[in-house]
């Protein structure tokens, strides 16, 4: 009689431990997160770089100052989009870097006859960082 009680308690204890371990392992993706990578997407541009873009510059001068654009729209071939987003990972969060959401940092450069005709976002350039980190 005592052996059957001990056996039932040990079985229920084993089942409980198995259930707890299965629950903790399946939800462990959020609990045991050890390392996540920083995810930069696009071209980071500073205020200094954006202010150097002048009307009349050619495309190679723009590429020299800003780098290649993040997007070249096939329906709007005379517009270059410099968008930037950043999701801080483990080291980014540790260094105190904040996330840059889509639409916070962008610069559009318009061309006419392969020369800069318009640069948008100059008036909203406060969202661009002053210096690269």
Secondary structure by P-SEA (a helix, b strand, c coil): caaaaaaaaaaaaaaaaaaaaaaaaaacccccccbbbbbbccccccaaaaaaccccccaaaaaaaccccccccccccccccbbbbbbbcaaaaaabbbbbcccccbbbbbbcccccccccccccccccccccc
